[in-house]
Amino acid sequence: MQSRGIALSALMLAVFSVSVAATAQEGPRRAPSAGPSFSIEARRDSVVSMARQQLGRRYVFGGTSPRGFDCSGFTQYLMRAFDVNLPRTAAQQARVGREVPRDRSLLRPGDLLTFGRGGRVTHVGVYVGNGRYVHASSGQGRIVESSLDRPANSLVRAWMGVRRFMSGDSAETMAQRALVPQPSTTPAQLRRGS
């Protein structure tokens, strides 16, 4: 019986020794990552690609999925795919992220563009480059790509601002994600539109 206990102890010591030796050869252990790390340009290109994949999907007031989107539901859906949680309405989205001056030379793919009238944000879309953006158009009844050069009229709202959620500094991006509030949408906000 005693020899059996000694043999078992020897076996356990051998397994432990092999494990320690293997760990020593591997080097220091690294903390697990949250997933693959992509350059900011790759993330921006991915947002543009995903936005363009939605072209032609129908406009649905209050819609937040590929079955149908309104403008802020569309941008919320896009950004959620990149771990950026946006509030629900265009007016709320216009108050989060980093404000960027309304200067075309500063625009980057993936920036959110805000539109409206009289100082009130009533529409939002995502910039895709070359002076163009993708948005859920209630007038056209679907997701479309438009030019920033469109003149404002009764259906086309004026370009008001830019919000950035992806930057070159990952620490800044993480801080922005943590600070985005998640207010609830009231019935009055739904009646006014996104």
WONORNOR-V43220 format. One record per pair of residues at least 6 apart in sequence whose C-alpha atoms are under 7 Angstrom apart, sorted by the first residue. I is the first residue (numbers start at 0). J is the second residue. D is the distance in whole Angstrom. If there is no record, write none. Layout:
{{I | J | D} {I | J | D}}
This chain:
{{39 | 166 | 7} {39 | 167 | 6} {43 | 108 | 5} {43 | 109 | 5} {46 | 77 | 7} {46 | 109 | 6} {47 | 108 | 7} {47 | 109 | 6} {47 | 127 | 5} {50 | 77 | 7} {50 | 133 | 7} {53 | 142 | 7} {54 | 142 | 5} {54 | 143 | 6} {55 | 141 | 5} {55 | 142 | 5} {55 | 143 | 6} {56 | 65 | 7} {56 | 67 | 6} {56 | 141 | 5} {56 | 142 | 5} {57 | 67 | 5} {57 | 68 | 7} {57 | 140 | 6} {57 | 141 | 4} {57 | 142 | 6} {58 | 67 | 5} {58 | 68 | 5} {58 | 69 | 6} {58 | 135 | 6} {58 | 136 | 7} {58 | 137 | 6} {58 | 140 | 5} {58 | 141 | 4} {58 | 142 | 7} {59 | 67 | 5} {59 | 68 | 5} {59 | 69 | 5} {60 | 68 | 7} {60 | 69 | 5} {61 | 68 | 7} {61 | 69 | 6} {61 | 72 | 7} {62 | 68 | 4} {62 | 69 | 5} {62 | 72 | 6} {63 | 69 | 7} {63 | 72 | 4} {63 | 73 | 6} {63 | 76 | 6} {64 | 76 | 7} {68 | 135 | 6} {69 | 135 | 6} {69 | 193 | 7} {70 | 122 | 6} {70 | 123 | 6} {70 | 124 | 7} {70 | 134 | 6} {70 | 135 | 5} {70 | 136 | 7} {70 | 193 | 6} {71 | 87 | 6} {71 | 88 | 5} {71 | 89 | 5} {71 | 123 | 6} {71 | 193 | 6} {72 | 87 | 7} {73 | 135 | 7} {74 | 124 | 6} {74 | 125 | 7} {75 | 85 | 5} {75 | 87 | 7} {78 | 84 | 7} {83 | 176 | 6} {84 | 176 | 7} {84 | 179 | 7} {85 | 92 | 6} {85 | 179 | 7} {86 | 92 | 6} {86 | 180 | 7} {86 | 181 | 5} {86 | 182 | 6} {87 | 184 | 7} {88 | 193 | 5} {89 | 120 | 6} {89 | 121 | 6} {89 | 122 | 6} {89 | 123 | 6} {89 | 193 | 5} {90 | 120 | 5} {90 | 121 | 6} {93 | 113 | 6} {93 | 162 | 7} {95 | 179 | 6} {96 | 162 | 6} {96 | 163 | 6} {96 | 164 | 5} {96 | 175 | 6} {96 | 179 | 7} {97 | 162 | 5} {97 | 163 | 5} {97 | 164 | 6} {98 | 161 | 6} {98 | 162 | 5} {98 | 163 | 6} {99 | 161 | 5} {99 | 162 | 6} {99 | 163 | 7} {100 | 161 | 7} {101 | 160 | 5} {101 | 161 | 6} {107 | 126 | 7} {107 | 128 | 7} {108 | 126 | 5} {108 | 127 | 5} {108 | 128 | 5} {109 | 125 | 6} {109 | 126 | 5} {109 | 127 | 6} {110 | 125 | 6} {110 | 126 | 5} {110 | 161 | 7} {110 | 162 | 6} {110 | 163 | 5} {110 | 164 | 7} {111 | 123 | 7} {111 | 124 | 6} {111 | 125 | 5} {111 | 126 | 6} {111 | 161 | 6} {111 | 162 | 5} {111 | 163 | 6} {112 | 123 | 6} {112 | 124 | 5} {112 | 125 | 6} {112 | 126 | 7} {112 | 160 | 6} {112 | 161 | 5} {112 | 162 | 7} {113 | 120 | 6} {113 | 122 | 6} {113 | 123 | 5} {113 | 124 | 7} {113 | 158 | 6} {113 | 159 | 5} {113 | 160 | 5} {113 | 161 | 6} {114 | 120 | 6} {114 | 121 | 6} {114 | 122 | 5} {114 | 123 | 6} {114 | 156 | 6} {114 | 157 | 5} {114 | 158 | 4} {114 | 159 | 5} {115 | 121 | 5} {115 | 122 | 6} {115 | 156 | 5} {115 | 157 | 6} {115 | 158 | 7} {115 | 159 | 7} {116 | 156 | 6} {116 | 157 | 6} {121 | 193 | 6} {122 | 193 | 6} {123 | 134 | 7} {124 | 132 | 6} {124 | 133 | 6} {124 | 134 | 4} {125 | 132 | 5} {125 | 133 | 5} {125 | 134 | 6} {126 | 132 | 4} {126 | 133 | 7} {127 | 133 | 7} {130 | 146 | 6} {130 | 147 | 6} {131 | 144 | 7} {131 | 145 | 6} {131 | 146 | 4} {131 | 147 | 6} {132 | 144 | 6} {132 | 145 | 6} {132 | 146 | 6} {133 | 142 | 7} {133 | 143 | 6} {133 | 144 | 4} {133 | 145 | 6} {134 | 142 | 6} {134 | 143 | 6} {134 | 144 | 7} {135 | 141 | 6} {135 | 142 | 4} {135 | 143 | 6} {136 | 142 | 6} {136 | 143 | 7} {138 | 154 | 7} {151 | 157 | 5} {164 | 172 | 7} {164 | 175 | 7} {165 | 172 | 6} {166 | 172 | 6}}
